[in-house]
Amino acid sequence: MDAVRLIAASRRALARSGEIPETMTEVWQAQALAQAIGSRLAVSGPPELRGEALGLTELAGRGCGVLDVPSIDVGDLRAAQLTDLGDARRTLLDLGGLLGEVGIALVGIACAADDESTYWQCMEAIDAADESRDRVLEMLRRLAARDQNQGVAERDPAPG
């Protein structure tokens, strides 16, 4: 399945999640999807994104690592369903939105947490989601710069 559809499915699932365990599962799913997208971009994405994409993979992996691993059937793991990145810009725009929503959901859980363990788990996951989103925004800036440079080169060809 393509990245944009998986991100949309994650956003819907996160929005529908009600209880804390269900929301935490969706947060984990979103981080795992961000990790998979980062990995795919690092390997086969535009060359100017590969370093940041590798950083996204590491940060999103940390986001998964600080959360309790949910019991999910392999067939329900959205990250495992990723087959195509599609348009990198659209994927990154949507992923940035998802990561922002993850942060908001985690703030809500942290504020309602009855125990210190859940609170700190959320704080670390918020940090990972925020840093992951920063990487996504940097990749979008790099794409914009590349497009701007290509536009200048097309308008002003080198003398020849």
C-alpha positions in Angstrom: 0.0 0.0 0.0 1.3 3.5 -0.7 2.5 5.7 2.1 -0.1 8.4 1.7 -3.0 5.9 2.2 -1.2 4.3 5.2 -0.7 7.7 6.8 -4.4 8.5 6.2 -5.4 5.2 7.8 -3.1 6.0 10.8 -4.6 9.5 11.2 -8.2 8.0 11.2 -7.3 5.3 13.6 -5.6 7.7 16.0 -8.6 10.1 15.8 -11.0 7.2 16.6 -8.9 5.7 19.4 -10.6 6.2 22.7 -9.0 4.6 25.7 -5.4 5.1 26.6 -4.2 1.6 25.6 -5.8 2.0 22.2 -4.3 5.5 21.7 -0.9 4.2 22.7 -1.2 1.4 20.2 -2.0 3.9 17.4 0.9 6.2 18.5 3.2 3.2 18.3 1.8 2.3 14.9 2.4 5.9 13.7 6.0 5.8 14.9 6.6 2.5 13.2 5.2 3.9 10.0 7.4 6.9 10.2 10.4 4.6 10.8 9.5 2.6 7.7 9.0 5.7 5.5 12.3 7.1 6.7 14.0 3.8 5.9 12.5 3.7 2.5 13.5 7.3 1.8 17.0 6.7 3.0 17.5 3.8 0.6 15.5 5.0 -2.5 14.4 8.5 -2.0 15.8 11.7 -3.5 19.6 11.9 -2.8 19.3 15.2 -0.9 16.9 13.6 1.6 18.9 10.5 2.5 20.8 11.7 5.5 17.7 13.3 7.1 15.7 10.2 6.2 18.2 8.0 8.1 17.8 10.4 11.1 14.0 10.0 10.9 14.4 6.3 10.9 16.5 6.4 14.1 14.2 8.9 15.9 11.0 7.1 15.0 12.6 3.9 16.1 13.4 5.5 19.4 9.7 6.6 19.6 8.7 3.0 19.2 11.3 1.9 21.7 10.1 4.1 24.6 6.5 2.8 24.3 5.3 -0.6 25.4 5.1 -2.8 22.3 1.4 -3.5 21.6 0.1 -6.9 20.7 -0.7 -6.4 17.0 -1.1 -9.1 14.4 1.6 -8.8 11.8 -1.2 -8.3 9.2 -2.4 -5.2 11.1 1.0 -3.6 11.3 0.7 -0.6 8.9 4.4 -0.2 8.5 4.7 -3.7 7.2 2.1 -2.8 4.5 4.3 -0.1 3.0 5.0 -0.9 -0.6 5.3 2.5 -2.3 6.4 6.0 -1.2 4.7 7.8 -4.0 5.4 11.5 -4.2 8.0 12.3 -1.5 6.6 15.8 -0.9 3.0 14.6 -0.4 4.2 11.8 1.8 6.3 14.1 4.0 3.5 16.7 4.3 1.1 14.0 5.4 3.6 12.4 7.7 4.4 15.7 9.4 0.7 16.1 10.1 0.4 12.6 11.6 3.5 13.2 13.8 1.9 16.5 15.0 -1.3 14.6 15.9 0.7 11.9 17.7 2.3 14.6 19.9 -1.1 16.1 20.7 -2.5 12.7 21.6 0.5 12.0 23.8 0.1 15.3 25.6 -3.5 14.4 26.4 -2.4 11.0 27.8 0.4 12.5 29.8 -1.9 15.0 31.4 -4.4 12.3 32.4 -1.8 9.7 33.4 -2.3 8.2 36.8 1.2 6.8 37.1 4.6 8.1 36.7 5.7 5.4 34.3 3.0 6.3 31.7 3.7 10.0 32.1 7.5 9.6 31.4 6.8 7.2 28.6 4.6 9.8 27.0 7.2 12.6 27.6 9.9 10.6 25.8 7.6 9.6 23.0 6.5 13.3 22.6 10.2 14.2 22.3 10.8 11.5 19.7 7.7 12.5 17.7 8.7 16.2 17.8 12.2 15.5 16.6 10.9 13.2 13.9 8.6 16.0 12.7 11.6 18.3 12.7 13.4 15.9 10.4 10.3 15.7 8.1 10.2 19.5 8.0 13.9 19.7 7.1 13.3 17.2 4.3 10.5 19.4 2.9 12.8 22.4 3.1 15.4 20.5 1.1 12.9 19.5 -1.5 11.8 23.1 -1.9 15.4 24.2 -2.2 16.1 21.6 -4.8 13.0 22.6 -6.8 13.9 26.2 -6.6 17.5 25.5 -7.8 16.1 23.4 -10.7 13.8 26.2 -11.6 16.6 28.7 -11.7 18.8 26.3 -13.8 15.9 25.9 -16.3 15.3 29.6 -16.6 19.0 30.6 -16.7 20.9 27.8 -18.6 24.6 27.9 -18.3 26.4 29.6 -21.3 27.6 27.1 -23.6 
